[in-house]
């Protein structure tokens, strides 16, 4: 133990000034916290200011869009060239990647409005390189190539779209149109069958009064049987409808199965509704299945149906002619059974987020 006079004096001084020291400690901590808080507020304010400065070009991009739509192409072009040149539009891995992508797309539109082929295509190539997984970038490029009479390059660009998004109907139709216009019928049947076979799950909804059940089924023009849960109480009655949500579809049969009961072999009193068909023109398409009366309720639904991909009449006419020209009559019959003219963007071209 240290018993020196110096040590004893220090202890005595601390004891005499204990309250003052405690108060000084509290005041010091409070001052430190205040300094830290002010520093934090200042830093956050600075960050907000920097962020606002950085976001100024986004507002300028919107002004350029308005100018472009109003026909003030020169002003829009000058603004967009400045934005793209000074805001790091070179990588999708960025906080403002979507805004950068939009600026590039608008710049390409501005060049196209002035008929500047080289600048338009170079900007769209840059847009595709910016995010090569975005099918819409490749579609913009393909459309521009068509407008500038670069049909061969457009074919390759549309193929890049379909490599990413094989059910993108506008690209499918454009590919078929290009071959048809060139009098090249042989590639069209394989192109169309590739589209019919492409994986596409249609998300449909069965509505029973105030109850509903979602389910998914392949949209490939072939018949499928799907089973899913839908609980309806004993004694329930009311109308049922199948919302196809933009897909043309045909229902062969729909059965409502009650729950299994102890001592009963299988499910008794299965209720079957009539089928129906719809040619979709918008996302509100539906098939009315009629009224059901369920003395034993329901636990499961079993539906046999066919869902068709989107097809437009002019393209289907060209597809038919291509099959006929190649004398592929049996193959045409098969393709026709898998086809219904109808459907909208929601049927495989654009998807919900």
C-alpha positions as CSV (number, residue, x, y, z in Angstrom):
1,X,0.0,0.0,0.0
2,X,1.3,3.5,-0.9
3,X,1.4,5.5,2.3
4,X,3.5,8.4,1.0
5,X,2.6,12.0,2.0
6,X,1.9,12.8,-1.6
7,X,-0.7,10.0,-2.0
8,X,-2.4,10.9,1.2
9,X,-2.6,14.5,0.2
10,X,-4.2,13.6,-3.1
11,X,-6.9,11.5,-1.4
12,X,-7.6,14.3,1.0
13,X,-8.0,16.8,-1.8
14,X,-10.3,14.5,-3.7
15,X,-12.5,14.0,-0.6
16,X,-12.7,17.7,0.0
17,X,-13.7,18.4,-3.7
18,X,-15.8,15.3,-4.4
19,X,-19.0,17.2,-5.2
20,X,-17.2,19.7,-7.4
21,X,-15.5,16.9,-9.3
22,X,-18.7,15.0,-9.8
23,X,-20.4,18.1,-11.1
24,X,-17.5,18.8,-13.4
25,X,-17.8,15.2,-14.8
26,X,-21.5,15.6,-15.4
27,X,-21.0,18.9,-17.1
28,X,-18.2,17.6,-19.2
29,X,-20.2,14.6,-20.4
30,X,-23.1,16.9,-21.3
31,X,-20.8,19.2,-23.2
32,X,-19.4,16.2,-25.1
33,X,-22.8,14.9,-26.0
34,X,-23.8,18.4,-27.2
35,X,-20.7,18.7,-29.3
36,X,-21.4,15.2,-30.8
37,X,-25.0,16.1,-31.5
38,X,-24.1,19.4,-33.2
39,X,-21.4,17.6,-35.2
40,X,-23.9,14.9,-36.2
41,X,-26.5,17.5,-37.2
42,X,-23.9,19.4,-39.2
43,X,-22.7,16.3,-40.9
44,X,-26.2,15.1,-41.8
45,X,-27.0,18.5,-43.0
46,X,-24.0,18.5,-45.2
47,X,-24.8,15.1,-46.5
48,X,-28.3,16.2,-47.3
49,X,-26.9,19.2,-49.1
50,X,-24.5,17.1,-51.1
51,X,-27.3,14.6,-51.9
52,X,-29.6,17.5,-53.0
53,X,-26.8,18.8,-55.2
54,X,-26.3,15.4,-56.7
55,X,-30.0,14.9,-57.3
56,X,-30.3,18.2,-59.2
57,X,-29.4,16.4,-62.4
58,X,-32.3,14.1,-61.9
59,X,-34.7,17.1,-61.9
60,X,-32.9,18.4,-65.0
61,X,-33.5,15.0,-66.7
62,X,-37.2,15.4,-66.1
63,X,-37.1,18.9,-67.5
64,X,-35.4,17.5,-70.6
65,X,-38.2,14.9,-71.0
66,X,-40.8,17.7,-70.9
67,X,-38.8,19.7,-73.5
68,X,-38.5,16.7,-75.7
69,X,-42.2,16.0,-75.6
70,X,-42.9,19.6,-76.4
71,X,-40.7,19.5,-79.5
72,X,-37.9,21.6,-78.0
73,X,-35.4,19.0,-79.1
74,X,-32.3,21.3,-79.2
75,X,-32.8,22.4,-75.6
76,X,-33.5,18.8,-74.4
77,X,-30.5,17.4,-76.3
78,X,-28.0,20.0,-74.8
79,X,-29.3,19.3,-71.3
80,X,-29.1,15.5,-71.7
81,X,-25.6,15.6,-73.2
82,X,-24.5,17.6,-70.2
83,X,-26.2,15.3,-67.8
84,X,-24.7,12.1,-69.3
85,X,-21.2,13.7,-69.6
86,X,-21.0,14.9,-66.0
87,X,-22.9,12.4,-63.8
88,X,-21.0,9.1,-64.1
89,X,-23.5,7.3,-66.4
90,X,-21.3,4.2,-66.8
91,X,-22.4,1.5,-64.4
92,X,-25.6,0.0,-63.3
93,X,-24.1,-0.7,-59.9
94,X,-24.9,2.8,-58.6
95,X,-27.3,4.4,-56.2
96,X,-29.0,6.2,-59.1
97,X,-28.8,3.5,-61.7
98,X,-32.4,3.8,-62.9
99,X,-32.1,7.5,-63.3
100,X,-28.9,7.1,-65.3
101,X,-30.5,4.6,-67.5
102,X,-33.4,6.9,-68.1
103,X,-31.1,9.8,-69.0
104,X,-29.4,7.6,-71.6
105,X,-32.7,6.4,-73.1
106,X,-33.9,10.0,-73.3
107,X,-30.6,11.1,-75.0
108,X,-31.1,8.4,-77.6
109,X,-34.7,9.6,-78.2
110,X,-33.4,13.2,-78.6
111,X,-30.8,12.0,-81.2
112,X,-33.5,10.0,-83.0
113,X,-35.8,13.0,-83.1
114,X,-33.1,14.8,-85.1
115,X,-32.5,11.8,-87.3
116,X,-28.9,11.4,-86.1
117,X,-28.5,7.6,-86.8
118,X,-25.0,7.2,-85.7
119,X,-25.4,9.1,-82.4
120,X,-28.8,7.3,-81.7
121,X,-27.4,3.8,-82.2
122,X,-24.2,4.5,-80.3
123,X,-26.2,5.8,-77.4
124,X,-28.5,2.8,-77.4
125,X,-25.4,0.4,-77.5
126,X,-24.2,2.3,-74.5
127,X,-27.6,1.8,-72.9
128,X,-27.5,-1.9,-73.5
129,X,-23.9,-2.1,-72.1
130,X,-25.1,-0.1,-69.0
131,X,-27.5,-2.9,-68.0
132,X,-27.3,-5.9,-70.4
133,X,-29.8,-7.9,-68.4
134,X,-32.6,-5.3,-69.0
135,X,-34.5,-6.6,-72.0
136,X,-36.2,-3.3,-72.6
137,X,-32.8,-1.7,-73.4
138,X,-32.2,-4.3,-76.1
139,X,-35.8,-3.8,-77.4
140,X,-35.2,0.0,-77.7
141,X,-32.1,-0.8,-79.7
142,X,-33.9,-3.3,-81.9
143,X,-36.7,-0.8,-82.7
144,X,-34.2,1.9,-83.6
145,X,-32.3,-0.4,-85.9
146,X,-35.6,-1.1,-87.7
147,X,-36.4,2.6,-88.0
148,X,-33.0,3.2,-89.5
149,X,-33.5,0.3,-92.0
150,X,-30.9,-2.0,-90.4
151,X,-33.0,-5.2,-90.6
152,X,-30.2,-7.7,-90.2
153,X,-28.9,-6.0,-87.1
154,X,-32.4,-5.7,-85.8
155,X,-32.9,-9.5,-86.0
156,X,-29.9,-10.0,-83.8
157,X,-31.1,-7.3,-81.3
158,X,-34.6,-8.9,-81.1
159,X,-32.9,-12.2,-80.5
160,X,-31.1,-10.7,-77.6
161,X,-34.4,-9.5,-76.1
162,X,-35.9,-13.0,-76.5
163,X,-32.8,-14.6,-74.9
164,X,-33.7,-12.7,-71.8
165,X,-37.5,-12.6,-72.1
166,X,-38.7,-15.3,-74.4
167,X,-42.4,-14.4,-74.0
168,X,-41.9,-10.7,-75.0
169,X,-44.7,-10.7,-77.6
170,X,-43.6,-7.5,-79.5
171,X,-40.2,-9.0,-80.1
172,X,-41.7,-12.3,-81.2
173,X,-44.1,-10.5,-83.6
174,X,-41.2,-8.3,-85.0
175,X,-39.0,-11.4,-85.6
176,X,-41.8,-13.1,-87.5
177,X,-42.6,-9.9,-89.5
178,X,-38.9,-9.5,-90.5
179,X,-38.7,-13.0,-91.9
180,X,-42.1,-12.8,-93.5
181,X,-41.3,-9.5,-95.2
182,X,-38.1,-11.1,-96.6
183,X,-40.0,-14.0,-98.0
184,X,-38.2,-16.4,-95.6
185,X,-41.0,-18.7,-94.5
186,X,-38.9,-21.6,-93.2
187,X,-37.7,-20.0,-89.9
188,X,-41.2,-18.9,-88.9
189,X,-42.8,-22.2,-87.7
190,X,-39.8,-22.9,-85.4
191,X,-39.9,-19.3,-84.1
192,X,-43.6,-19.5,-83.3
193,X,-43.3,-22.9,-81.6
194,X,-40.4,-21.6,-79.5
195,X,-42.7,-18.9,-78.3
196,X,-45.5,-21.4,-77.6
197,X,-43.1,-23.7,-75.6
198,X,-41.5,-20.9,-73.6
199,X,-41.9,-21.3,-69.9
200,X,-44.7,-18.9,-68.7
201,X,-46.7,-19.4,-65.5
202,X,-50.0,-17.6,-65.6
203,X,-51.2,-16.5,-62.2
204,X,-55.0,-16.8,-62.1
205,X,-57.6,-16.2,-59.4
206,X,-60.8,-18.1,-58.6
207,X,-63.4,-16.0,-56.9
208,X,-66.2,-17.6,-54.9
209,X,-68.4,-14.8,-53.4
210,X,-66.2,-13.1,-50.9
211,X,-63.5,-15.8,-51.0
212,X,-60.7,-16.1,-53.4
213,X,-57.8,-18.4,-54.2
214,X,-54.7,-17.8,-56.4
215,X,-53.0,-20.5,-58.4
216,X,-50.5,-20.8,-61.2
217,X,-50.7,-22.8,-64.4
218,X,-48.5,-23.1,-67.5
219,X,-49.6,-20.9,-70.4
220,X,-48.7,-23.0,-73.3
221,X,-52.0,-23.8,-75.1
222,X,-52.1,-27.3,-73.6
223,X,-54.6,-28.8,-71.2
224,X,-53.5,-29.0,-67.5
225,X,-55.1,-30.1,-64.3
226,X,-54.5,-28.0,-61.2
227,X,-55.5,-28.6,-57.6
228,X,-55.5,-26.0,-54.9
229,X,-57.1,-25.2,-51.5
230,X,-60.2,-23.1,-51.1
231,X,-62.2,-23.5,-47.9
232,X,-65.9,-22.9,-48.1
233,X,-68.3,-23.6,-45.3
234,X,-71.0,-26.3,-45.3
235,X,-74.2,-24.8,-46.9
236,X,-72.3,-22.2,-48.8
237,X,-73.8,-21.2,-52.1
238,X,-73.0,-18.5,-54.7
239,X,-71.4,-17.6,-58.0
240,X,-67.9,-18.6,-59.0
241,X,-65.7,-16.9,-61.6
242,X,-62.2,-17.5,-62.9
243,X,-60.2,-14.3,-63.4
244,X,-57.7,-14.9,-66.2
245,X,-56.1,-11.5,-65.8
246,X,-55.3,-10.8,-69.5
247,X,-54.9,-14.4,-70.7
248,X,-57.3,-16.1,-73.1
249,X,-58.3,-19.4,-71.5
250,X,-60.7,-22.4,-71.6
251,X,-62.0,-24.3,-68.6
252,X,-63.0,-27.9,-69.3
253,X,-64.3,-28.6,-65.8
254,X,-64.1,-27.3,-62.3
255,X,-64.8,-29.5,-59.2
256,X,-65.3,-28.4,-55.6
257,X,-64.2,-31.2,-53.2
258,X,-65.4,-31.3,-49.6
259,X,-63.1,-32.3,-46.8
260,X,-62.4,-36.0,-46.1
261,X,-64.6,-37.4,-43.3
262,X,-63.8,-40.1,-40.8
263,X,-65.3,-43.4,-41.8
264,X,-66.0,-42.4,-45.4
265,X,-64.0,-43.8,-48.4
266,X,-63.0,-40.9,-50.6
267,X,-64.8,-37.6,-50.9
268,X,-68.5,-37.6,-51.3
269,X,-70.8,-35.0,-52.9
270,X,-68.2,-33.5,-55.3
271,X,-69.8,-30.5,-57.0
272,X,-68.8,-29.9,-60.6
273,X,-69.4,-26.7,-62.5
274,X,-69.7,-26.1,-66.2
275,X,-66.7,-24.9,-68.1
276,X,-66.3,-21.8,-70.2
277,X,-63.9,-19.8,-72.4
278,X,-62.7,-16.2,-72.7
279,X,-60.8,-14.4,-75.4
280,X,-59.0,-11.7,-73.4
281,X,-58.7,-8.1,-74.5
282,X,-57.5,-6.6,-71.2
283,X,-56.4,-7.5,-67.7
284,X,-60.0,-7.8,-66.4
285,X,-60.8,-10.9,-68.4
286,X,-62.8,-13.6,-66.6
287,X,-64.8,-16.8,-67.1
288,X,-68.2,-16.9,-65.3
289,X,-68.6,-20.5,-64.0
290,X,-72.1,-20.3,-62.7
291,X,-73.8,-20.9,-59.3
292,X,-72.7,-23.6,-56.8
293,X,-74.5,-25.0,-53.8
294,X,-72.3,-26.8,-51.3
295,X,-74.2,-28.7,-48.6
296,X,-70.9,-30.2,-47.4
297,X,-68.7,-27.2,-48.1
298,X,-65.4,-27.5,-49.9
299,X,-61.8,-27.9,-49.1
300,X,-60.1,-28.3,-52.5
301,X,-60.7,-27.2,-56.0
302,X,-59.7,-29.3,-59.0
303,X,-59.8,-27.5,-62.4
304,X,-58.9,-28.7,-65.9
305,X,-58.1,-25.8,-68.1
306,X,-56.0,-24.5,-71.0
307,X,-54.3,-21.1,-70.9
308,X,-53.0,-19.4,-74.1
309,X,-50.2,-17.0,-74.7
310,X,-50.9,-13.6,-76.2
311,X,-51.2,-13.7,-80.0
312,X,-52.3,-10.9,-82.4
313,X,-54.3,-11.6,-85.5
314,X,-52.0,-10.1,-88.2
315,X,-49.0,-12.1,-86.9
316,X,-51.1,-15.3,-86.6
317,X,-52.1,-14.9,-90.3
318,X,-48.5,-14.7,-91.3
319,X,-47.7,-17.8,-89.2
320,X,-50.5,-19.8,-90.8
321,X,-49.3,-18.8,-94.2
322,X,-45.7,-19.9,-93.4
323,X,-46.9,-23.3,-92.2
324,X,-49.0,-23.7,-95.3
325,X,-46.2,-22.6,-97.6
326,X,-43.9,-25.2,-96.1
327,X,-46.7,-27.9,-96.4
328,X,-46.6,-28.4,-92.6
329,X,-50.3,-29.1,-92.4
330,X,-50.3,-31.4,-89.4
331,X,-47.9,-29.1,-87.5
332,X,-50.3,-26.2,-88.3
333,X,-53.2,-28.1,-86.9
334,X,-51.2,-28.6,-83.6
335,X,-50.2,-25.0,-83.5
336,X,-53.8,-23.9,-84.1
337,X,-55.1,-25.9,-81.2
338,X,-52.5,-24.2,-79.0
339,X,-53.4,-20.7,-80.2
340,X,-56.1,-18.2,-79.4
341,X,-55.9,-14.7,-80.9
342,X,-56.2,-12.4,-77.9
343,X,-54.4,-11.5,-74.7
344,X,-52.8,-8.2,-73.5
345,X,-49.5,-7.0,-72.1
346,X,-50.2,-8.6,-68.8
347,X,-50.3,-12.0,-70.4
348,X,-46.5,-12.6,-70.4
349,X,-45.1,-9.4,-72.0
350,X,-45.1,-7.2,-68.8
351,X,-45.2,-8.6,-65.3
352,X,-46.5,-7.2,-62.1
353,X,-43.8,-6.2,-59.6
